[in-house]
Amino acid sequence: MFKRFLVKLPYAYTMRIHQLRLTRSLQNKFKSFAVDRSDVSLPFNMKRHQSLLRRKLGSSDPRLQENKITNLGIAISRMNGVLLRPGETFSYWKLVGKPTKRKGYIEGLQLSRGEVRTGVGGGLCQLANLVYWLALHSPLEVAERHHHSFDPFPDDHRVLPFGSGASVFYNYVDLRFYNPTSVSFQFSIWLTEEHLKGTLHCGQEWPYAYHIEERNHQFHSRDGKNFRENEIWRRVVDKRTGLTVIEELLVHNFSEVKYEIPAVSVKGPPVPPPQDPVTM
């Protein structure tokens, strides 16, 4: 109810954003964030990944994807090579900062308040998705992660499970990892002509491998709307023995689908999981 009230009153919504950003800025004063960066990579690679820069996204203007690439280049310049030392917290927005026109950011696609919109700095979620996927293949603890509340576009060249990304909105909808180990980690991120690429480095050979799996993927139909549901699981494997030492449910996704789907499998009335307490 309160969320719908804010949407109807843009001024109240804007004031709420300012309040949340101020609160987060005050909270940040008591955190130890990863801020140091190095051009020299740590010696061991834990995980590599790449994602296409240009995909078919419904009927959206292709120029917005070119704008996204510009925005990604600016954000990467603030994050590439960051070192996450023991006891430190990686914060997406602490590194990237507020995306503004003054910094060179331009209009791109954004997912906001249940709709696909355009805004300055749009497209930066692709960078958050990449970093989140890399971190899932490590012992880093996810301290904060928000999911997208809806699925806006049909799958096109999707290589990761649905719902394995991260939503970000400056500065209170953040992506954060904590390093509980005695070893340092490092994110290396760069652009090529076709891909956004990244590698998670480690200061020493890590004894475990991390495998991410999608389970129980299905579509639902209810009250004239379509929904998509799945689970993201992780297996931690001892490299020496090949045995699974931990198997855990990471994420239970449940999102409204905003596009037409050919066939909907109905599994009975779906019960959505608790939603993240964000207003975007």
Secondary structure, 3 states (H helix, E strand, C coil): CHHHHHHHCHHHHHHHHHHHHHHHHHHHCCCCECCCECCCCCCEEEEEEEEECCCCCCCCCHHHHHHHHHHHHHHHHHHCCEEECCCCEEEHHHHHCCCCHHHCCCEEEEEECCEEEEEECCCCHHHHHHHHHHHHCCCCEEEECECCCEECCCCCCCCCCCCCCCECECCCECCEEECCCCCCEEEEEEECCCEEEEEEEECCCCCEEEEEEEEEEEEEEECCEEEEEEEEEEEEEECCCCCEEEEEEEEEEEEEECCCCCCCCCCCCCCCCCCCCCCC
